[in-house]
Amino acid sequence: MTSCPSSESALASSSAGSPRFRPTARSSILALTFALLAATPALAQSSDPAPVATPDAADDNEIVVTALKTGEQQLDRVPLAIQAFSEESLKGRGVRDAADLIQLIPGASQAQEIGAGYRIFSFRGSGAGGPIGDGMIGYYLDDTPFGIPNNQTAPPLQYFDIERVEVLRGPQGTLYGQGSMGGAIIYRTKNPDLEKVTVAGDFELSTTRDAGNLNYRAAGAVSVPLIADVLAIRLSAGYDYRAGYNDIYQGAPTGTPYKTDANDVVAKDFQAVVLFKPTDRATLRLRAWKFSTDQDYLNVMNSVDPPYAAYQGNVQGYDKRSAEYYSGTFTYEFDGLTLTNATAYQKSLPGGFGVALNLGPPLGIGTLVNGGDASSFVNEFRLSTSGTGPFHWVGGAFYQKAKGLYDFSINFPTLAITGSTITRTENASVFSEISYELFGGKLVPLVGLRYFKDNRSSDSVSSGVPASSEAKPDALTWRANLAYYPSTDWMVFFNAGTGFRSGILQSKAQADAVIADGVPSALSLTPDKLRNLEVGVKGSAGKFHIAASVYDIKYTNLQSAFNTSIGLAAFANLGDAKTRGLDLELGWDTPVKGLTLSAIANFNSSEFTDVVPAFAGANPRVANGQRLLNTPPYNVRFDASFDREFGDIGVFANASATAVGRTRNGDATVNELKPYQLYRASAGVRFDHYELRIFAENLSDERGPTAANGPTLLAGPRPRTIGLGLRVNY
């Protein structure tokens, strides 16, 4: 893969996106949303009323999770660094997308941001090598992965109609395998109700500082039983408009802007879920989901305060993403054994981003356009024990066949390059984990293995010159865990495991250029690996709750971008790295009725180790002893939540403060990102089937930058936003 040989070269790693919907899509989705709610009175007559749930109705510690694939487990009894958030908890804390969710996860950070549909996140230093290659965090939509080769982008989900989100920190090399070296995020969407008709809606109207228009959002869902207790369907849709606030200058940022409030975003999605339960033992769940994110210009700009992009000429910047995702899960309950087969097909439609850049002499002003499309088919078959005995086991097989097309165009007065790369993978793995409860369940050892085999190839063309490469990497990853339960309120665990990621494929010209600079390289990079050791404790003492863990992680053969001396962007293994840290989750149900205080935090130290000398010579920022890139030394969030009933009216409120430490940036032209803080608050009332709330995001109007792909490609939080919301539930 060839990319722009400049400080902005990281942008060329973008992947498939999407075109705009036809003009009728906006009105169609809004019409569907309001139609669902317009039917509420009639639907309510056929079912019992369902009042709006309280924002903190379910204590997160009491949530039941299924991340270990051996059935349901209570969150605070799972011997891992794991979090889970119910839909009510997410809404109560103002979480509407992945960037908000990341603030709730110890050791999580944003590694790159370009547009509304392009964000890459990092757990525990997994972004140190940069936003290149396959994913380091696994994203799962129910039982199947969302992801394509040579892409790390998080799915731009709207957080509506989500039952819960489960977050696994640290490598998940046995149960989730390739693509989950840093951890995994599992989105559990809502099931249809087999017994009664239900309707839900969520509406928002808000204003953002520096934006010329109002933001608005509408989402709705309806669930209808087709055959009572046997067959049901749930339909949901959403439309989210975020007003632009970035001014555009054709040349220098003086005088009247060429355009004002230009980077507006429209996000749309539609989902259908069918649940079929023909017997007490068999269940079939089918899901179809389609989304699009369409932004004029980008989130990155020359200046974040005031927000503007300069030297854009007549170029119409954009970021467009869309995908279709179809999945099906079949389960059958035998006596003491559960069979599960999960299948999914993902199609990322053509799209990408375009931007004008001023790189100064000798390149001058030009454009960079990235795009592509992709597809992926996956299937996982597994068996797991489901009895109450001391022996627990899960085992299965996983298969994926996927390909991703990436194309780019760089056009400057003194440089013009076009190219494309198709990466294909056909991989399979087998996995198993076994545990046994000793001493009446007080001591539980667990061991797990996964064998992975990949058949990978790529065909690329750069300025008319073709190149091909292929590789067949394999790996054996493992996990060992020991959990001790001294009482029903406390547990201690030790967890050790490994992770793996296939090597990046590149052309012979790229590999030769890296080797000529004295850095070992090849058509296929050596896969990078990870080893994690972790000790944790979870428990409750009266009204206090705690989950804490310390970890030691070693990365081996980290893959990274490498700018060669001849100006050709290529790839190489930079060497090794390590990070050690402390994760904390704290909660206190205060003596004040309805008031809960909580906090999450991560504190870590990290450094590059055993870096290839020639790599360090070419890029001293990754020399031995230097702190890892894209890895803040700390992130902290405090929440105060209040929820209490006063007669027939419920009153609720939430306030939070987030702090992120000084971060060494991945792009050398912006060496570091300063520490920053974010504050938000919300309050509202709840009565019958309705909930009214007022909210404020980014109260201090922090502008950052919190991400940078170069000195003219800066991104920050959305400016202060204040709004009103209405929720309806029947």
C-alpha positions in Angstrom: 0.0 0.0 0.0 1.4 3.4 -1.0 0.4 6.6 0.8 1.2 10.2 0.9 4.9 10.7 1.8 4.2 13.5 4.2 3.3 14.1 7.8 -0.3 13.4 6.8 0.5 10.0 5.5 -1.5 8.3 8.2 -4.6 9.5 6.5 -3.9 7.2 3.6 -4.7 4.2 5.8 -8.5 5.0 5.7 -10.8 2.3 4.5 -14.1 1.7 2.9 -16.9 4.2 3.3 -20.2 5.1 1.7 -22.0 7.4 -0.8 -24.9 9.5 0.2 -28.4 8.1 0.4 -30.8 9.3 -2.2 -32.7 12.5 -1.1 -35.8 10.5 -0.2 -34.0 8.5 2.5 -34.0 11.3 5.1 -37.8 11.8 4.8 -38.4 8.0 4.7 -36.5 7.3 8.0 -38.1 10.2 9.8 -41.5 9.2 8.5 -40.9 5.6 9.8 -39.7 6.9 13.2 -42.8 9.1 13.6 -45.1 6.5 12.2 -44.0 4.0 14.9 -44.8 6.5 17.6 -48.0 7.7 15.9 -49.3 4.1 16.3 -48.6 4.2 20.1 -52.2 4.8 21.3 -53.6 1.9 19.3 -50.7 -0.4 20.2 -50.9 0.4 23.9 -54.5 -0.8 24.0 -53.4 -4.3 23.1 -50.7 -4.6 25.9 -49.9 -3.6 29.4 -48.3 -0.2 29.8 -44.5 -0.1 30.0 -43.4 3.0 31.8 -40.1 4.6 30.9 -37.3 2.8 32.8 -35.2 4.8 35.3 -31.7 5.8 34.1 -30.1 3.8 36.9 -32.7 1.1 37.2 -30.1 -1.7 36.8 -26.9 -1.5 38.9 -24.1 -2.2 36.4 -22.7 -4.7 38.8 -25.9 -6.8 38.7 -25.9 -7.0 34.9 -25.8 -10.5 33.4 -23.2 -10.9 30.7 -22.4 -13.7 28.1 -18.9 -12.6 27.0 -17.3 -15.9 28.1 -19.7 -17.9 25.8 -20.6 -20.4 28.5 -24.0 -18.9 29.4 -25.1 -16.1 31.6 -22.9 -14.8 34.4 -23.3 -12.0 36.8 -20.8 -9.2 35.9 -19.1 -8.9 39.3 -18.4 -12.7 39.4 -16.6 -12.8 36.1 -12.8 -13.2 36.7 -11.7 -10.8 34.0 -11.2 -7.1 33.5 -14.7 -6.7 32.1 -17.4 -3.9 32.2 -21.0 -4.0 31.1 -23.4 -1.1 30.6 -27.1 -1.4 30.3 -29.1 0.8 27.9 -30.3 2.9 30.9 -26.8 3.3 32.3 -25.5 4.5 28.9 -28.4 7.0 28.4 -28.0 8.3 32.0 -24.4 9.0 31.4 -24.9 10.7 28.1 -23.4 8.0 25.9 -24.5 8.4 22.3 -21.5 7.0 20.3 -18.2 5.2 20.7 -16.3 8.4 21.5 -18.5 8.8 24.6 -18.2 5.1 25.6 -14.4 5.3 25.5 -14.6 7.8 28.4 -16.1 5.1 30.6 -13.3 2.5 30.0 -10.1 2.5 32.0 -7.0 2.6 29.8 -9.0 3.4 26.6 -8.1 6.3 24.3 -8.7 7.5 20.8 -5.8 6.7 18.4 -7.0 8.6 15.3 -9.9 10.7 14.2 -10.6 12.0 10.6 -14.3 12.3 10.1 -17.6 11.4 11.9 -17.4 7.9 10.5 -13.7 7.3 11.0 -12.4 6.8 14.5 -9.9 4.4 15.8 -9.6 3.5 19.5 -6.9 1.9 21.6 -6.8 -0.2 24.8 -3.8 -0.4 27.1 -1.3 0.9 24.5 -2.6 -1.1 21.5 -2.4 2.0 19.3 1.3 2.4 19.8 2.1 1.2 16.2 -0.4 3.5 14.6 -3.7 3.1 12.8 -2.4 0.5 10.3 -3.1 -3.2 9.6 -5.9 -5.3 11.0 -7.9 -4.3 14.1 -6.4 -4.3 17.6 -9.8 -4.2 19.2 -12.5 -6.7 18.3 -16.0 -5.2 17.7 -18.9 -7.6 17.9 -22.5 -7.1 16.9 -24.2 -9.7 19.1 -22.4 -12.9 18.3 -20.4 -12.0 15.2 -17.5 -9.6 14.4 -17.7 -6.4 12.6 -14.5 -5.9 10.7 -12.6 -6.2 7.5 -8.9 -6.8 6.7 -6.4 -4.0 6.9 -8.9 -1.7 8.8 -9.1 -0.7 12.5 -12.2 1.7 12.3 -14.9 1.3 14.9 -18.4 0.8 13.7 -20.3 4.2 13.9 -23.3 2.8 15.8 -26.0 5.0 17.1 -26.6 3.9 20.7 -30.3 3.3 20.4 -32.1 0.0 20.7 -29.0 -1.4 22.5 -29.7 -3.9 25.3 -26.2 -3.6 26.8 -22.5 -3.2 25.9 -19.9 -5.6 27.2 -16.2 -4.4 27.3 -13.3 -6.9 27.7 -10.0 -5.2 28.4 -6.8 -7.1 27.5 -6.1 -9.8 24.9 -9.0 -12.2 24.1 -6.9 -14.6 22.1 -8.8 -17.7 22.8 -12.6 -16.9 22.6 -12.3 -14.0 20.1 -8.9 -14.5 18.4 -7.5 -12.4 15.6 -8.3 -8.7 15.9 -8.8 -8.6 19.7 -5.2 -8.1 20.9 -6.2 -5.1 22.9 -9.6 -6.2 23.9 -13.2 -6.5 22.6 -16.4 -4.5 22.6 -19.6 -6.5 22.3 -22.9 -4.7 21.4 -26.0 -6.7 22.4 -29.0 -5.4 20.5 -32.6 -5.7 21.8 -34.7 -8.8 21.1 -38.3 -8.6 19.9 -40.9 -9.2 22.6 -42.7 -12.5 22.0 -45.6 -11.6 24.3 -46.7 -8.0 23.6 -46.5 -5.0 21.3 -44.0 -2.4 22.5 -43.0 1.0 21.1 -40.1 3.3 22.1 -38.9 6.6 20.8 -36.1 9.1 21.5 -36.0 12.7 20.3 -33.4 15.4 20.8 -33.0 19.1 19.9 -29.9 21.0 20.7 -27.6 23.8 19.9 -23.8 23.8 19.5 -21.6 26.8 20.0 -20.3 28.2 16.7 -22.9 26.2 14.7 -25.4 28.1 12.6 -28.2 25.5 12.8 -29.8 23.3 15.4 -28.9 19.7 15.9 -31.8 17.2 15.9 -32.2 13.5 16.4 -35.1 11.1 16.1 -35.1 7.3 16.7 -37.9 4.8 17.1 -38.6 1.1 17.6 -41.6 -1.1 17.5 -41.8 -4.8 18.5 -44.7 -7.0 17.4 -45.4 -10.6 18.2 -46.5 -12.4 15.1 -47.2 -15.7 16.8 -47.5 -15.4 20.6 -44.5 -16.8 22.4 -43.1 -18.2 19.1 -42.4 -15.5 16.5 -41.8 -11.8 16.8 -40.2 -8.9 14.9 -38.6 -5.7 16.0 -38.0 -2.7 13.7 -36.0 0.3 14.6 -34.7 3.4 12.7 -32.8 6.6 13.5 -31.9 9.9 12.0 -29.2 12.1 13.5 -28.3 15.5 12.2 -25.4 17.4 13.7 -24.9 20.9 12.6 -21.6 22.0 11.2 -19.4 24.6 13.0 -16.3 24.7 10.9 -15.6 27.6 8.5 -13.9 27.1 5.2 -11.4 29.4 3.5 -10.3 28.9 -0.1 -6.9 30.4 0.8 -5.5 32.0 3.9 -7.9 32.4 6.9 -8.6 36.1 6.4 -11.7 38.0 5.3 -15.0 36.3 4.7 -15.0 32.5 4.7 -15.9 30.7 1.5 -18.4 28.6 3.5 -19.6 28.7 7.1 -20.7 25.9 9.4 -19.6 23.5 6.8 -18.9 20.1 8.5 -22.4 19.0 9.2 -23.1 15.3 9.7 -26.1 13.1 8.8 -26.2 9.6 10.3 -29.0 7.2 9.4 -29.6 3.6 10.4 -32.3 0.9 10.1 -32.5 -2.4 11.8 -34.8 -5.4 11.7 -34.6 -8.3 14.2 -36.7 -11.5 14.0 -36.9 -13.9 16.9 -38.2 -17.4 16.3 -38.6 -19.8 19.2 -40.4 -22.9 17.9 -39.7 -25.0 21.0 -38.4 -24.4 24.5 -35.0 -25.7 23.3 -34.5 -24.0 19.9 -34.1 -20.3 19.1 -33.3 -18.6 15.8 -32.4 -14.9 15.7 -32.1 -13.1 12.4 -30.9 -9.5 12.2 -30.5 -7.0 9.3 -28.8 -3.6 9.8 -27.9 -0.8 7.5 -26.3 2.5 8.4 -24.7 5.5 6.7 -22.7 8.4 8.0 -22.4 11.4 5.6 -20.3 14.4 6.5 -19.4 17.6 4.5 -15.7 18.3 5.0 -14.1 16.6 8.0 -13.6 16.7 11.7 -9.9 17.6 11.1 -9.1 21.3 10.5 -6.3 23.9 10.5 -7.5 25.4 13.8 -9.9 24.1 16.5 -10.4 27.4 18.2 -11.7 29.2 16.3 -12.7 26.3 14.1 -11.7 26.6 10.4 -10.0 24.8 7.5 -7.9 27.0 5.2 -6.4 26.6 1.7 -9.3 24.4 0.6 -9.7 26.0 -2.8 -12.8 24.7 -4.5 -12.4 21.2 -3.1 -15.5 19.9 -1.4 -14.3 17.8 1.5 -16.3 14.8 2.7 -16.4 11.7 4.8 -18.9 9.1 3.7 -19.4 5.6 5.2 -22.1 3.0 4.9 -22.5 -0.7 5.4 -25.0 -3.5 5.4 -24.8 -6.3 8.0 -26.8 -9.5 8.1 -26.5 -12.0 10.8 -28.2 -15.1 12.2 -27.7 -17.1 15.4 -29.2 -20.5 16.0 -29.1 -22.1 19.5 -30.3 -25.4 20.7 -30.4 -26.5 24.3 -29.6 -30.1 24.9 -29.6 -31.6 28.4 -26.5 -29.9 29.9 -25.1 -28.7 26.5 -25.8 -25.7 24.3 -25.2 -25.7 20.6 -24.7 -22.3 18.9 -24.1 -21.4 15.3 -23.6 -17.7 14.4 -23.3 -16.5 10.8 -22.8 -12.9 9.4 -22.2 -11.2 6.1 -20.9 -7.6 6.1 -20.8 -5.4 3.1 -19.1 -2.0 3.3 -20.3 0.1 0.4 -18.0 2.3 -1.8 -17.0 5.6 -0.1 -14.2 7.2 1.9 -13.0 10.7 2.5 -11.5 13.6 0.5 -9.6 16.7 1.8 -7.5 19.6 0.5 -4.1 19.9 2.0 -1.5 22.7 2.1 1.9 20.9 2.7 4.1 23.9 1.9 7.1 23.9 -0.5 7.8 22.0 -2.6 4.4 20.2 -2.7 2.1 23.2 -2.2 -1.7 22.8 -2.1 -3.3 19.6 -3.4 -5.9 17.0 -2.5 -5.9 13.6 -0.9 -8.8 11.2 -1.6 -9.1 7.8 0.1 -11.9 5.2 -0.6 -12.8 1.6 -1.1 -15.3 -1.1 -0.3 -15.2 -4.4 1.5 -17.0 -7.6 2.3 -16.8 -10.3 4.9 -18.5 -13.6 5.6 -18.0 -15.3 9.0 -19.3 -18.4 10.7 -18.8 -19.7 14.2 -20.0 -23.0 15.5 -19.6 -23.8 19.2 -20.7 -26.1 22.0 -20.8 -25.2 25.6 -21.8 -26.8 28.9 -25.0 -25.5 30.4 -25.5 -27.6 33.5 -25.0 -26.6 37.2 -22.1 -29.0 37.8 -18.5 -28.0 38.5 -17.2 -28.7 35.0 -17.5 -25.9 32.4 -16.4 -26.1 28.8 -16.7 -24.2 25.5 -15.2 -25.2 22.2 -15.8 -24.4 18.6 -14.6 -23.4 15.1 -14.5 -20.1 13.4 -14.2 -19.3 9.7 -13.9 -16.0 7.8 -13.6 -15.1 4.1 -13.1 -11.4 3.5 -11.6 -8.8 1.2 -11.1 -5.1 1.3 -10.4 -2.7 -1.5 -8.5 0.5 -0.7 -7.8 3.2 -3.2 -6.2 6.6 -3.0 -5.4 9.6 -5.1 -2.8 12.2 -4.2 -2.7 15.3 -6.5 -0.3 18.1 -5.9 1.4 20.5 -8.4 4.7 18.6 -8.1 3.4 15.1 -7.1 0.6 12.9 -8.5 0.1 9.4 -7.3 -2.9 7.0 -7.7 -3.2 3.5 -6.5 -5.3 0.7 -5.0 -4.8 -2.4 -2.9 -7.1 -5.4 -2.6 -6.4 -7.5 0.5 -8.0 -10.9 0.8 -8.1 -13.3 3.8 -9.5 -16.7 4.3 -8.8 -17.8 7.8 -10.0 -20.5 10.2 -9.5 -21.3 13.8 -10.5 -23.8 16.5 -10.7 -22.9 20.2 -11.6 -24.2 23.6 -11.7 -23.2 27.2 -12.1 -25.5 30.2 -12.7 -24.7 33.9 -13.5 -26.7 37.0 -14.9 -25.5 40.3 -12.9 -26.8 43.3 -13.8 -26.7 47.0 -17.5 -26.0 46.3 -16.7 -23.3 43.8 -14.3 -21.2 45.9 -11.4 -21.9 43.6 -11.8 -22.1 39.8 -8.9 -22.8 37.4 -9.4 -22.3 33.7 -7.2 -23.0 30.6 -7.8 -22.2 27.0 -6.2 -22.5 23.6 -6.9 -21.3 20.1 -5.1 -22.3 16.8 -5.4 -19.8 14.0 -4.4 -20.2 10.3 -4.6 -17.5 7.7 -4.3 -17.5 3.9 -3.8 -13.9 3.0 -2.9 -12.1 -0.3 -2.9 -8.7 -1.8 -2.8 -7.1 -5.2 -1.9 -3.5 -5.6 -1.3 -0.9 -8.3 0.6 2.3 -7.7 0.8 4.8 -10.5 0.3 2.0 -13.0 2.9 -0.4 -11.5 1.3 -3.7 -10.2 2.5 -5.7 -7.3 1.4 -8.8 -5.4 2.2 -10.5 -2.2 0.9 -13.3 0.0 1.4 -15.0 3.3 0.1 -17.9 5.4 0.7 -17.0 9.0 -0.6 -19.2 11.8 -0.6 -18.8 15.6 -1.4 -20.7 18.8 -2.8 -18.3 21.5 -3.6 -19.3 25.1 -5.2 -18.2 28.3 -4.8 -19.3 31.9 -7.0 -18.0 34.7 -7.4 -18.7 38.4 -10.3 -17.3 40.3 -10.8 -17.4 44.1 -14.2 -16.6 45.7 -13.7 -16.2 49.5 -17.3 -15.1 49.9 -20.3 -14.2 48.0 -19.2 -10.5 47.9 -15.6 -10.8 47.0 -13.3 -12.5 44.4 -9.7 -12.4 43.4 -8.4 -13.5 40.0 -5.1 -14.0 38.1 -5.3 -13.9 34.3 -2.6 -14.6 31.8 -3.0 -14.7 28.0 -1.7 -13.9 24.5 -2.9 -12.2 21.4 -1.9 -12.2 17.7 -2.4 -10.2 14.5 -1.5 -11.2 10.9 1.2 -9.2 9.2 0.6 -6.4 6.8 1.2 -7.2 3.2 3.1 -4.6 1.0 4.7 -4.4 -2.4 8.2 -5.4 -3.3 9.1 -1.8 -4.0 8.0 -0.8 -0.5 9.8 -3.7 1.2 13.0 -3.0 -0.8 12.9 0.7 0.1 12.7 -0.2 3.8 15.5 -2.7 3.6 17.7 -0.2 1.7 17.3 2.0 4.8 18.8 -0.8 7.0 15.4 -1.8 8.5 14.5 -5.5 8.2 11.2 -5.9 6.3 9.5 -8.2 3.8 6.4 -8.5 1.5 4.6 -9.8 4.6 5.5 -8.3 8.0 6.1 -10.6 10.9 2.8 -10.9 12.9 2.8 -8.9 16.1 2.0 -10.6 19.4 1.1 -9.6 22.9 1.5 -11.3 26.3 -0.6 -10.1 29.3 -0.3 -10.9 33.0 -3.0 -9.5 35.3 -4.2 -9.7 38.9 -7.5 -8.3 40.0 -10.0 -8.0 42.8 -13.8 -7.3 42.8 -16.1 -6.9 45.7 -18.6 -5.0 47.8 -18.4 -3.8 51.4 -21.8 -2.5 52.3 -22.6 0.4 49.9 -19.1 0.5 48.4 -18.2 -1.4 45.3 -14.7 -1.9 43.8 -13.0 -3.6 40.8 -9.3 -3.2 40.5 -6.6 -4.9 38.5 -2.9 -4.4 37.7 -1.5 -5.6 34.4 1.8 -6.2 32.7 1.7 -6.3 28.9 4.6 -7.0 26.5 4.2 -6.3 22.7 6.5 -8.2 20.4 7.3 -7.2 16.7 4.9 -4.2 16.7 3.9 -3.4 13.1 4.2 0.3 12.1 4.2 2.6 9.2 7.7 3.6 8.0 8.6 6.6 5.8 11.6 5.6 3.7 14.4 7.9 2.7 13.2 8.0 -0.9 9.8 9.3 0.2 7.9 6.0 -0.2 5.5 5.2 2.6 5.9 1.6 3.7 5.7 -0.7 6.7 8.0 -2.5 9.1 8.2 -4.2 12.4 9.6 -1.5 14.8 10.5 -3.9 17.7 9.0 -4.5 21.1 7.2 -2.4 23.7 5.7 -2.8 27.2 3.2 -1.2 29.4 2.2 -1.7 33.1 -0.9 -0.2 34.6 -3.6 0.0 37.2 -7.4 -0.1 36.4 -9.9 1.1 38.9 -13.7 1.0 39.0 -15.4 2.5 42.2 -18.9 3.0 43.2 -20.7 4.3 46.4 -24.4 4.2 47.1 -24.4 7.2 49.4 -26.6 7.8 52.4 -28.6 10.3 50.4 -31.4 8.4 48.9 -31.0 8.1 45.2 -27.5 9.5 45.0 -24.7 7.3 43.6 -21.1 8.3 43.1 -18.8 6.4 40.8 -15.4 6.6 39.1 -13.2 4.8 36.7 -9.4 5.4 36.3 -6.3 4.1 34.7 -2.7 5.0 35.5 0.1 3.4 33.5 3.7 3.6 32.5 4.8 2.5 29.0 7.9 2.4 26.8 9.4 1.1 23.6 11.9 -1.7 24.1 14.3 -3.5 21.8 13.5 -1.2 18.9 15.3 -2.0 15.6 18.3 0.4 15.7 17.8 1.6 12.1 14.1 2.2 12.7 14.9 4.3 15.8 17.6 6.1 13.8 15.0 7.0 11.2 12.4 7.9 13.8 13.9 8.7 17.2 10.4 9.2 18.6 10.2 5.4 18.9 13.6 4.8 20.4 14.2 2.5 23.4 12.8 4.1 26.6 10.4 6.5 24.8 6.8 6.5 26.0 4.4 4.7 23.7 2.6 6.7 21.1 -1.2 7.2 21.4 -1.1 6.1 25.0 -2.2 8.6 27.7 -0.5 8.1 31.1 -3.9 8.3 32.7 -7.6 8.7 32.1 -10.1 9.3 34.8 -13.9 9.9 35.0 -16.1 10.8 37.9 -19.9 10.5 37.8 -22.6 11.7 40.3 -26.0 10.2 39.5 -29.3 10.9 41.3 -32.6 9.1 40.7 -35.5 9.3 43.1 -39.3 9.0 42.9 -41.5 11.8 44.4 -45.0 10.5 44.2 -45.8 9.8 40.6 -42.9 11.8 39.3 -39.3 10.6 39.0 -36.4 13.1 39.2 -33.0 12.2 37.8 -29.7 13.9 37.2 -26.1 13.1 36.2 -22.9 15.1 36.2 -19.5 13.9 35.1 -15.9 15.0 34.7 -13.4 13.3 32.5 -9.6 13.9 32.5 -7.1 12.6 30.0 -3.3 13.0 30.4 -0.7 14.4 28.1 -0.2 12.1 25.1 2.6 11.5 22.7 1.0 11.9 19.3 1.5 9.4 16.4 2.3 12.2 13.9 5.8 13.7 14.5 4.7 17.1 13.2 2.4 17.4 16.3 4.6 15.9 18.9 2.1 15.7 21.8 -1.4 16.4 22.8 -1.9 18.4 25.9 -4.0 17.1 28.9 -7.7 18.0 28.7 -10.9 17.8 30.7 -14.5 17.3 29.6 -17.6 18.1 31.7 -21.2 17.2 31.1 -24.5 17.4 33.0 -28.1 16.3 32.6 -31.3 16.4 34.5 -34.9 15.5 33.9 -38.3 14.2 35.1 -40.1 11.0 34.4 -43.8 10.4 34.5 -46.1 7.6 33.0 -44.6 6.7 29.6 -42.6 9.9 29.1 -39.2 11.3 30.1 -38.1 14.9 29.6 -34.5 16.0 30.1 -32.1 18.8 29.6 -28.5 18.1 28.9 -25.2 20.0 28.4 -22.1 18.5 26.8 -18.6 19.9 27.0 -19.6 22.5 29.5 -16.1 24.1 29.6 -16.1 24.3 25.8 -12.8 22.4 25.5 -11.5 22.6 22.0 -8.3 20.5 22.2 -6.8 19.4 19.9 -7.4 15.9 21.2 -6.3 14.2 17.9 -3.9 15.3 15.2 -2.9 13.8 11.9 -0.6 16.8 11.1 -0.4 20.5 12.0 -3.3 21.3 9.5 -5.3 18.2 10.4 -6.4 18.8 14.0 -9.5 17.5 15.7 -11.1 18.3 19.0 -14.3 17.7 21.0 -17.6 19.0 19.7 -18.0 22.6 21.1 -20.4 23.1 24.0 -23.8 21.7 23.2 -27.0 22.3 25.2 -30.3 20.6 24.4 -33.6 19.0 25.3 -34.6 15.4 25.0 -37.9 13.4 25.1 -38.2 9.7 25.5 -41.3 7.7 25.1 -41.9 4.0 26.0 -45.1 2.0 25.6 
